[in-house]
Amino acid sequence: MSQGMIYNIQRMSVQDGPGLRTTVFLKGCPLSCLWCSNPESQRTTPQLMFFESLCTGCGACMNVCPAGAVVPLDGKFGRDVEKCINCGQCADVCPSKAREIAGKEMTVEAIMDVVRKDSLFYENSNGGVTFGGGEPTAGGAFFLDLAQAAHDEGFHITVDTCGFCPAERFDRTIELADLFLFDCKHMDPEQHKKYTGQDNTIILRNLRAALNSDTQVRLRMPLMPDMNDSDENIAAMANFFKEFDRTEIEVMPCHAFGRNKYAALGWPYRMSGEYTPEQLNVVLERFANHGLKTVIV
């Protein structure tokens, strides 16, 4: 039975497509965006997250760690990132949930068992299933098997994607999906690579394919100060969308909600600053000047 790495399944979601939804978050992403607010989604392997503020200093973790990675930390017990093997034994015994493992293997059928529990809510709210990440299409055959299973049961399927995916796999995804939430990060390939680790050649190819299909596409843009909010980039984006008579884009202004997750992973936090209301209004005016209506999500 096909199986893959999941880091969360969120039931009764209202933010990831129409109606009430079950959102399945696949682990793994080909991009490494500077502003990523879910860093635990980037790697395809399980990762230990240590939330220092929740630690009560009970020492249960130290008693079970096989790698000697638990270390004293100001009356609590921290983690030696270099020694940690992400086995999760400390998370299993932590009474305060200061230690958690992000990521576990699940079969398609096990995930569908969770999805089916809310099927009545989908029917009553015109909801369904959303596949997110990470990047869901990075799950390869597992993702396609999962999408096929949801499709076969008649569920509305939304795919929240960055679009970085081999063309053949993305074209198959178009056939299975009812809706794409498609992130547009930057139109310039070199700038896109600078901020995400990859250029946007395949992304724009896949975006064109989605916009030329019968599958619904909602265009989205993570809006980052001094990275992709220039008049030049917004103008290029507007010109691209005009080819498809698209005049609306959902914008997601920069926030720091993921900062504690970076600390929990032992990773540096690379973003600085958020928009003031006045600064955001200036940027939103740039969209309007180029004929794009913005919806903040």
N, C-alpha and C positions, 0 to 999 in steps of 0.2 A: 504494500500500500504506500502511495506517495506521501512523503513527509518532508517538512521543512522547519525553519527556525522562525518562531513567533516571539515577539516581546510583550504583546498585550492584546487582549480582546476586550473592547469597550462596548458594553451593551447599553441600549437606550440612548444612543448618541443623537444629538440634534444639530451638530455642527458640520457633519461630513456628508452632506447631500440632503435630498428632500425627505421629509417625514422622520419617523423614528427609525434608527438604524443600529445595526451591529457593525462596529468597525474592527476589522482584523488588521493588526499592525505587523507586517513582516519585517524581520530583522535583516539589515544589509542594505547598503546604498553605494552606488558607484561615484557619487559626488561627496565632497567634504566641504560644504558651504561654511564660510566663516561665521554666519549667523545661525547655524543650525540650533534649534532649541530642544532637539531630542538626540543628543550625541550618542546615547545608548543604542540608537537605531542604526548606526553607521556600519558597525562590524557584523559579520555573519556568525560570530561565535558568542556563547554566553559570557557575560561580564558581571563581576561583582561591583555593586555600588554601595559605598559606605557613607551614611548620613550622620556626621559627627554629632549634630545637635540632638539626635535621638538616642545616642548611646548613654546608657545608665552606669557603665563600668562594672557590670556583673561578672565579666570574665568568662562567660560560657563559650565565647568564640575561641578564646585562647586554648581552652581544654580540648577542642576538637580539630583545630587547624593542623593539617598534615605537613604544611610547608614552612611553618614558623613565620608566617606572614603577619600574625597579630602582634602588635607592639604597644607598650604603654604610651598613653597620650594624655597628660594633664588630668590624671584621675579617671581617664576613660581608656578604651583600647582602640587604637588606630590600625592602619594597614600599611605594610611595606609593599608597595605596588610592584617592585621588582621581584619579590618572592612569591606574590600571590599567584596561584594557578587557576583561579576562578572556578574552583570545584563546588562552591556553594554550601559546604558543610557548616560554615559559621552562620550563614543566613538561615539554615534549617533550625538552629538552636537559639537564635537571637530573639528574646522575648519582646523587645521594643521596636523591632523592624528597622533597626539602624543599619542592618546589612540585608541587601536584597540581590538576587540574581536576575539580571535582565536577559531574557532569552531562554526558550526551551523548545525542544523538538516536539512537534505535534503532527499527527496524520491528518489528511484531508477529512476523513470521516469524523475524527474527534472534533475538529473545528466545526464541521457541519452540524454536529450534535448540539453545539452551543448556539449556532445560528438559528436552528429550527425552534429553539425555545421561545423565540420572540416573533415567530412567523405571524401570529395573530395581530401583533402590533404593527407589523409591516402592512398588512391588509387594511387596517383601519386608518392608517396615517399616510398611505402611499409611500411608505418607506422601503427599506431593503438592506442590502449588505454593501459595505464600503471596504475596499482593500487599500490600505495605506502602508506607511513605512516610517523610516527608511524609504526605499523605493520598491513597491510591490513587484514590479516586473523583473527586478533583479532576482526574484525567487525562481526564475526559469520555469522548468517543467512543473515544479511543484505549484507555482502560482497559477499556471494555465490549468492544471488539474483542478485546483481549488475554484477558479473562476468558472470552469466548465461545470463542476458539480453544482454551484449556485445557480448557474444558468439553466441547467437541466431541471431544477426544482422550481423554476419560474420566478426567482427572486430578482428584484431590481438591483442591478450591479453598478456601483460607482467605483471608479479607479482614481485615486489621488496620486498623481504622478509628476515627476520632473521631466519625463519624456526621454531620459537617457536609456535607451533600450535598443537591442538589435532590431532592424527593420522588420524582419520576418515575424519575430515574437510580438512586436507592437501591432502589426497588421492583424495578427490573430486576436490580440487583446481588443482591437476595435470591433471585431465580430462578436465578441462576448459581452462587451460593456454597453450599458445604457447611457452612462454619463462619465465624462472625464472632468476632474478638477485638475487643470493643467497649469503648472507653475511656469511662468515666464520670468527669468531672472535677469538676463542681460542680452542685448541684441548683438553686441560686438564679441566675436569669438575669443579674442585674446583677453578681454576684460572678464568674460565669462569664465575662462580658464583660471584667471588670477584669483577670482573669488570663490570658485567651486571646485577647482582641480581638474576640470575638463572643459573643452571648448563646446560650442553648441551646435555643431554641424548636424549630428544625428538627431538632436532635439528638435531643430527647426524642420528637418525632414519629417519627423513623426508628428509634429504639430500640424504641418500642412496636410498630412494624411488624415489626421483626426478631423480637421476642419472641413475637408472635402468629403467626409463620410456622412452617413445618416445618424451617427452617434452624437448625442448632445455634448457640447464642450463649454465649460465655464472657465474663462481665462482668469488666472490669478497671478499676482506679483508680490513677492516679499519685498517690501520697500525699505531700503537700507540707506541711511544718511551718507552722502558722499561716495557711494558705491554704484548705485544704479538709478539714482533719482535725478540725474542731470537732464536738462532740456533736450540734449542731443539723443540720449538713450530713449527717452519717452517719445520723441518725434519718430525715431526709427521703429519703435514698437507700434505706434499709431499707423504708420505707413504700411507695416506688415499686415496689421489687422484689417486695414481698408480693403485689401485684396479679397477679403472674405466677408465684407460688409459687417464687420464686427466693431461696435462702438462702445462696448462696456467692458470694464475690467474690475475684478475684485482685488483690492489692495490690502496687504497685511503689514501694517507699520511695525518697525523694529521694536522689540521688547526684550526684557532680560529675564523672562520666566524660566529659561533653562539654565541659568547661572549655577544653581545649586547642584544640578546634575553633573556639570563639569567637575565641580569640587568632589562629588561623590565618586567619580571615576578616576580622580587624580589627574585630570587634564587641565591645561591652562584655558582660561576663558578669554576669547580673542576679540570680543566686541566691546565697544565703549560708547556710552551715550545713547539716548533715545530722542525722538523728536519732541520739541515743545509743541503745544497746540498751534502756535503761530508759525513755526517752521513747517509743520505738516500742511497747514493751509497753503503756504507758498508752493509746496510741491504739488498739491492737488490741483492748484490753478494751472500748473504746467500741463497736466493731463487735459483739463478743460480747453486750454488754448489749442490743443491738437485734436480736438473733437472727440475726446474719450470721456465717457461718464464713469466715475469711480464709485465703487461700493466698498466701504470698509468692513472687513470681516475679522 
